[in-house]
Amino acid sequence: MTADATLTSKGQTTIPKEIRDELGMKPGDRMTFTLMPDATVVMRVKSKSISGLASSLYKKGRKTVPVEQLSR
């Protein structure tokens, strides 16, 4: 998923709604930005618990697989 945003004169931007919705972001969530050597910026949402992350992986209609059946 890609979405465009604009940087303001104060160095601020808005995370596009479709990205916020997909990540389940709420006001007050914290993020970490990492600058990679190729000038890519990786943003991670810090306020997510493991259970919150697991629930964000669920998509309607997607087949789920129990952890015990995953290959190593």
Order of alpha helices (4+ residues) and beta strands (2+ residues): alpha-beta-beta-alpha
